[in-house]
Amino acid sequence: MPFAELDETRRREWDGSDLGGLLAGFPKQCREAVEIGSRFDSASPGAKPRCVMVCGMGGSAIAGDVAAAWAEGSLTAPLLVHRSYGLPAWAGPGDMVVASSYSGDTEETLSSYDRARELGAQILAISTGGALERRCQADGVPLIKIPGGLPPRCAFGFSFFSLVFGLSKLGLLEIDQAQVFEAVDIVEKLAAECGWSAPGDGNPAKRIAMHLQGSLPVVYASADRLGPVARRWANQINENAKQPSYHALFPELCHNEVVGWEHGEGPSQGLSVVMLEDEADHPRNRIRSKAVAGIIGDAARAVVRLEGKGEGLLARMLYLIHLGDWVSYYLAWLNKADPTPIPPIVKLKEILKSQ
């Protein structure tokens, strides 16, 4: 068993920044985030916006995607995620911009904030501080301040719950509190099952990581609800495990990508597939998922099919998100890679600063 020697001492030697400790503390982060979001006080909700744009990158953007997928039926205005500079050409004063940047210094998000100010749009900010907080203080823009000191990809709980409770306080979303508490309880149980002291045969994250080792993991899900979760899996494998990964969604992948598996003795031999499924998926997409697993057959190195746990959709989504985080962590161990540093991103930022 490749994880037999992953005791606490060996783990801390490998994971010097203790990303594993942050994963183990994710349930606590979620509870703290719910409290922070619940304390947010919007003096005046303002007029109902035409749409809500969550402007952010990485984990901040994923929080917006998950919120849109989970709360689609409860939102009183369309919610979309903007991952770029400025705002869409159609944006105007009747829209709301949620500028979400964990560091507060994400240049794309600051650009979106500045454009929203120019247009006279409503703005809500979520951040630990930085330039975004300074702008909010100068402009009188409401800010939900969240704790700092984490790699942004490990702050999903803060970003997500701050967002949904912020929207709730602005009258744009009705939150089912029972779903929230069930979701936190679910991830708390999962964290115990996936911790480094949990044996490999009973640890779902360790088992899945062994299936994906040495391959390029492809994460499939239905666009109905789990599209953001599939993206999160691929992002975490890329950043934590230092292993390339990408995601694609049903039904679109059935109109193109599925053909790429036809030559089973070719490049696809180095690919593995994770299929994320949920009872809320469109029935036709559930049929597609099962059919594609059969079509792929032996062409993939491994096919892993997963469903979340819980009565509520949020619990099932957060279960799969947290499971994917742990899988990426154990893949980093198998790859002999420190899960925390992200040298290519640091180098890219240095290049951008110099231009």
N, C-alpha and C positions, 0 to 999 in steps of 0.2 A: 504494500500500500504506500503510494508516494507521499501520503500525508502523515505517516506514522510518527515521523520525527518533528512534527509541527507542534511542539509543546510551547509553553509561554516563553521560555528562555530563547529557544531557537527562533520563534516568531518575531520577537523584539529585535533580534540581531538582523533579521532579514527586513522587517517592516519598521525601520527606525523612526519613521514619522507617525507610526501607530494609526494607519488608515483603518486597520482592522478594528481598533478600539472605537473609531468613529462609526463604523458600520454597526458594531454591537450597541452603540448608544443612539442609534437612529430612532427607536421607539420613544426614548426620552426626549429627543429633539422634537419629535412630532407633538408630544404633549406640551412642551414649552411653546412651540409655534402656535398651537391652538390658543394658549393663554395670551400670547402676544397679539394675535389676530382679534381675539375677543375684546381686548382692551382698546383697540383702535377706535377713536372717536372722530367721526366726520361731523364737523359743525353744521354743514349744509350739504346734503347730497347733490343738490343742483338738478338741472333738467336732465331727463332721461336721454342718454346719448343715442345717436344713430347706430353706433357700433363701439365696441371696446377693442383696442389694439394693445396687446402685451408686447412691448418692445424689449427684447433681450437676446442674449446668446447663451449657448450651453445649457447649464442646469436651470437658469432663470427662464429660458424659452420653453424648456421641457415642462416646467411648472404650468406655464400657460396652456400648452398643448393638452396636458392631463386635465386641467380644469375645464377646458372646452369640451373634451370628450366625456368627462364624468357628468358635468352639469348642463349638458346641452338642452335638456328638457326643462330646466329650472331658470335659465338665464332670461332676463327680460330684454336683452339686446344681444346681437351676434357678437361672439368673441373670436378674434383671430390673433395669430402670432406673427410679428414682424421681425425677421432676422436680418436686418441690414441697416444702412444709414438712412437718415431722414425718415420720411413717411411716404406711403403710397400717394400717387398723384391725385387721387380722388379724396384724400383726407381733408377735413375742414373743421370749422369751429364747433360743429354739432357732434363731434366724436370725442371719445375719451381715450387718453393714452396712459397706460400703466408702464412707467419706465422702471424696469426691474434689472438691477445690476448688483450682484453680491458685493463686489469690491467698491462700487460706486464710481469706478474709473473706466468702465467699458466704453470705448470710443464710439462704437456704433449706437449704443443706448443713449449716450450723451447727445449725439447728433439727432436722434429721434426726439429727445426731450426739447432741444433747442427749436426744432421745427414745430413741435406742438405749441410752444410758446409763441412762435411767430404767427401761427394760425389762430390762436386764441382757443385752442381745444382745452377741455378739462384734463387735468393731469393728477395722477396718483403715483408716488414713487415708493419703491421697496429697495432697501439697501442697508449696508452696514455703515456707510459714511461716504468718504471720498468726495470727489467733485460733485457728484449727484446730490449729496446732502447739502453741500454749500450752495448749490443752485436753488434747492428747495427753500433753504433758510432765507436767501435773498429775495426770492420771488413769492414767498408765502404759500408754497405748494405743500399739501399734506404728504408726510413721509411715514411709512411704517418701518421703523428701524429694527433690524434683526441682529443677533449676535455675530461678531466676526471671528476670525482666527481659524476658519476651516478652508480646505480646498473647495472652491465653488461647487464642484460636482458632488461634494458631500453635504451640501446645505439644501438639498431638495426639499426636506420637510419644512424648513423655514420659508423658502421661496413659495412653496405651494400653499401652505395653510395661511400665510400672510395674504396671499393673493385672494383666495376664496373668501376669507373672512372680511377682507377689505371691500370686496365687491358686495358682500352681504350688507355691510354697514352703509354702503352707498345706495342700497335699495335695488341692486341689480341681480341679486341671486338669493334664493331662499335655501338655506343649508339644512339638510337633514342631520341633526346632531347625532342621532342613533347610528347613522352610517359612519360618521367621523369616529365615534368612540369604538365602534366595532373594528374599523380599519386599524386603529392604533393597537388594539388588543391583538389583532391578527399578526401584525408585524412584530409585536413583542414575542409571541410564541415562535415565530419563524426565526427571529434572531437567536433564540436559544437553540433551535434545531440546527442552525447553520454555523454556530460559533466554532472556533478552531479546536476546542476541547471535545466537540461532538464527534464520535467515531465516524469514519468514512462510510460504513455501510448504512448508517442511519442519518447521514448528513446529505440532504438533497443537493446542495450546492457543490460539494466535493465530487459527488457522483457525476453531475452534469459536466463539471470542469474536465474530468477525465475523458469524457466523450468528445469534448471540443479541442483538447490539446493537440497541437501540431496541425490544425486545420484553419481554414478561413470560415468562421461561423457566419452563416446567413440567417437572419432572424425574420421570420414571416409572421404576419398577423393580419387580421381583418381591419380594414379602414374604419369599421363601425365604431369601435371603442379602444382597441388595443394598439392602434398605430403609434401613439406616443410612447407606449411601453416598449414596443419593438425598437424604436429609435433609441430609447434610453439604454436598452441592452447593448446595442451596437456601439453607442458612444462610450459606455463604461468599459467594454472589452477593449476598445481602442486605447482609452486613456489609462486604465488601471493595469491591464494585462500586457499592454504594448503589443497587441496582436490585432491585425487588420480584421474588420468586421463591417458588415453593412446590413441594411434592412430593406424589405420590400413588402407591399401590402396587397391583400386580396380586395377586390377582384382584379385589379389592374395587372398583377403579375401573371395572371392566367391568360392574358392577351399578348404576352411577349416573353417574359423571363423564363417561363416554364419550358419553352423550346430549347433554351440553352443547356438543359440537362440531357438532351438527346444522345450526345456522344459520351456515354458513361466511362469510356476508357481515356477520355481527354482531361482537360483542366478540372472538371468537376470532381475528380477523384480527391482533390485536396480540399473540398468544401464539406462542411457539416451544416445541418439545418436544425434550427430551433423554431418550432411552431407554437405560437402563443394563441390559445383559444379561449373563448368565453361564451357562456350561455346567452349573452346579449348580442352576440354576432348574428348578422342576418342569416337565416336558415340556408340560403343558397351559398353563402360564404363558408358555412360549416361543412357543407357537402364538398366545396372546392378544396378546403384544407385536407380533408381525408383523401380525396382523389389525387391531389398533388403529391401527398406522401407516398401513395402507391405508384404514381408515375415516376417519381424520383428513384424509387426502389434502391438498388445497390449502387447507383451512381454517386450518392453522397457517402462520405465516410461514416456518418451517423445521422440519424433523424431523431430528434427529441421533441415529443409533443407534451405541452404543459398547459394546465388550467389553473387559475387562481382559486383561492379558498375564501369562503365567506358568503353571507347572505346578500350583502349589499355590493353594488358595483365598485364602490371606492375600495372596499376591503380586498376585492379580487385584483384590482389594479395595483394597489400598493403591495400586495403579496408578491405579485410577479416582478414589480420594480425592485423590491428589496432582495428577492431571490436572485435577480440578475446582477445586482451589486455584489452579492457574495460570490456568485460564479466568477465574475471578473477578478475578484480578489484571489481566489484559489487558482485561477489560470495564471495570474502573475507569479504565484509560488511555483507552479509547474514550469513556467517560462524562466525562472530564476531572475525575475525582474522586480525591482523595488516599485511597489504600486503607486507611490505618491508623486515622484518627480515627473515633470512633463517637459523635458528639454526642447523638443521641437516647437512647442507653443511659446516657450520663453524666448527662443531664438527668433521666431517670427515677430514677436512684439518688439524685440530690440531692433530688428530691421525696419519695422514700421516707424519706430521713434526716430530713426536716423534719416528718414526720407522727408 
